[in-house]
Amino acid sequence: MMHPPMPTVQTTADNRKFPKFDLYRLLHTVFQPTFGCKICILIDLPDLAEAKGMAFLQNPARAIQGRAYKYFYQGLQNGVLDELALKGGEMFAYTQTTGSNLDMPDECVDMQGNKLSLEGDIYTNYDIILCISTFSATAPLTAFAKKYGFRGATLHGVNEVILNSGLAVDYEEVSRDAEKLRLAMTRADSVEIDFALETGEVLTAKLELSAQEAQKSHGLCRGTTPDVANLPAGEVYFVPTGAEGFFPMKYEDGTLGKLTVTGGCIIKSELIGGDQATIDAHNAKLLDDPMTGVLGELGFGTQVLPVSGSDIQDEKVLGTCHLATGRDDHLGGHITPAQFKRHQNATHDDILFAPHKTPNFDIRQVRMNRGSQQEILIEHFQPSKYLLDALAGE
């Protein structure tokens, strides 16, 4: 079956034009699947009883799972399986975890409510697995991909903006741009970030990178090597080898804290504005389980995308950067769930610095140090000439 021409474009809030979401184009570009590859979809549900007869479709609180059904499951059933010569297309549900990148329960169900095992029935029987969930499952799914040999993609928090921008782009182009920026930053010795607060105070955090090869999240997951792409993609990242200094953090309730970092680990939070109880709760968690404060990632966005309201896309925007605490084994680091005192703390949590997310402070400057070379990477949430020149290069 011939795939229809690319549909007409639509305009997003930032006036950049994107093609409409096209499942065929996404799967073909990301995976280049070979004849007969078997594909399935995983969703997460708080109550697996909602899977029977797809009852979750009647629950307004399951918008992400509803999009998994509408755009991915129905897309596969309505022609994409045949167009890509794929097999399968089934959808399964596992019990929703309580945090980002926590290990997934093994029990799952099909859409008739029959109990199955992720390890026994899914990972061993499918070549490509799409996980469309509330909380990210990139870390656990990457570990299982390496164990069982499948490829996959995690697409947590999918909304309409993401579908029609971050998942509608050309991932060949995303991959090329990510590689250009990776080469511009790779083997950095350190990165320094200056944060300017509304009070006039400037906080500086220095991340030690030890001349490591920068890595990229570029969206392509091809060939026979087991791997999991995190979509939308478009990021250059490092696993810090150390960190010192201070940085601000905006908590979910809007409270702003000043975090002290030493030895690569957050050791305390101090109130800048908001609720002292939020700061006290964070400090209690750091004291009880110090691994929750370890900085496991420094990342830089590489794409021009509209703000989606979901960090999975917004951290991929050029001019933003983010830190992450917790497990980093899926990024090539050594922090695993076994090192945490409490299982529920073994998360990988991104801390995004972006104008819409953190309007009460500015990234005054981000500097990269590499030998005797120092380059500005970001100023006031805008990519520097150094990064723009790298993108413009061949």
Rosetta blueprint (number, residue, H / E / L):
1 M L
2 M L
3 H L
4 P L
5 P L
6 M L
7 P L
8 T L
9 V E
10 Q E
11 T E
12 T L
13 A L
14 D L
15 N L
16 R L
17 K E
18 F E
19 P E
20 K L
21 F L
22 D L
23 L H
24 Y H
25 R H
26 L H
27 L H
28 H H
29 T H
30 V H
31 F H
32 Q L
33 P L
34 T L
35 F L
36 G L
37 C L
38 K E
39 I E
40 C E
41 I E
42 L E
43 I E
44 D E
45 L E
46 P L
47 D L
48 L H
49 A H
50 E H
51 A H
52 K H
53 G H
54 M H
55 A H
56 F H
57 L H
58 Q H
59 N L
60 P L
61 A L
62 R L
63 A H
64 I H
65 Q H
66 G H
67 R H
68 A H
69 Y H
70 K H
71 Y H
72 F H
73 Y H
74 Q H
75 G H
76 L H
77 Q H
78 N H
79 G H
80 V H
81 L H
82 D H
83 E H
84 L L
85 A L
86 L L
87 K E
88 G E
89 G E
90 E E
91 M E
92 F E
93 A E
94 Y E
95 T E
96 Q L
97 T L
98 T L
99 G L
100 S L
101 N L
102 L L
103 D L
104 M L
105 P L
106 D L
107 E E
108 C E
109 V E
110 D E
111 M L
112 Q L
113 G L
114 N L
115 K E
116 L E
117 S E
118 L H
119 E H
120 G H
121 D H
122 I H
123 Y L
124 T L
125 N L
126 Y L
127 D L
128 I E
129 I E
130 L E
131 C E
132 I E
133 S L
134 T L
135 F L
136 S L
137 A L
138 T H
139 A H
140 P H
141 L H
142 T H
143 A H
144 F H
145 A H
146 K H
147 K H
148 Y H
149 G L
150 F L
151 R E
152 G E
153 A E
154 T E
155 L L
156 H L
157 G L
158 V L
159 N L
160 E H
161 V H
162 I H
163 L H
164 N L
165 S L
166 G L
167 L L
168 A L
169 V L
170 D L
171 Y H
172 E H
173 E H
174 V H
175 S H
176 R H
177 D H
178 A H
179 E H
180 K H
181 L H
182 R H
183 L H
184 A H
185 M H
186 T L
187 R L
188 A L
189 D L
190 S E
191 V E
192 E E
193 I E
194 D E
195 F E
196 A E
197 L E
198 E L
199 T L
200 G L
201 E L
202 V E
203 L E
204 T E
205 A E
206 K E
207 L E
208 E E
209 L L
210 S L
211 A L
212 Q L
213 E L
214 A L
215 Q E
216 K E
217 S E
218 H L
219 G L
220 L L
221 C L
222 R L
223 G L
224 T L
225 T L
226 P L
227 D E
228 V E
229 A E
230 N E
231 L L
232 P L
233 A L
234 G L
235 E E
236 V E
237 Y E
238 F E
239 V L
240 P L
241 T L
242 G E
243 A E
244 E E
245 G E
246 F E
247 F E
248 P E
249 M E
250 K E
251 Y L
252 E L
253 D L
254 G L
255 T L
256 L E
257 G E
258 K E
259 L E
260 T E
261 V E
262 T E
263 G L
264 G L
265 C E
266 I E
267 I E
268 K E
269 S E
270 E E
271 L E
272 I E
273 G E
274 G L
275 D L
276 Q H
277 A H
278 T H
279 I H
280 D H
281 A H
282 H H
283 N H
284 A H
285 K H
286 L H
287 L H
288 D H
289 D L
290 P H
291 M H
292 T H
293 G H
294 V E
295 L E
296 G E
297 E E
298 L E
299 G E
300 F E
301 G E
302 T L
303 Q E
304 V L
305 L L
306 P L
307 V L
308 S L
309 G L
310 S L
311 D H
312 I H
313 Q H
314 D H
315 E L
316 K L
317 V E
318 L E
319 G L
320 T L
321 C E
322 H E
323 L E
324 A E
325 T E
326 G E
327 R L
328 D L
329 D H
330 H H
331 L H
332 G L
333 G L
334 H L
335 I L
336 T L
337 P H
338 A H
339 Q H
340 F L
341 K L
342 R L
343 H H
344 Q H
345 N H
346 A L
347 T L
348 H E
349 D E
350 D E
351 I E
352 L E
353 F E
354 A L
355 P L
356 H L
357 K L
358 T L
359 P L
360 N L
361 F E
362 D E
363 I E
364 R E
365 Q E
366 V E
367 R E
368 M E
369 N E
370 R E
371 G L
372 S L
373 Q E
374 Q E
375 E E
376 I E
377 L E
378 I E
379 E E
380 H L
381 F L
382 Q E
383 P E
384 S L
385 K H
386 Y H
387 L H
388 L H
389 D H
390 A H
391 L H
392 A H
393 G L
394 E L
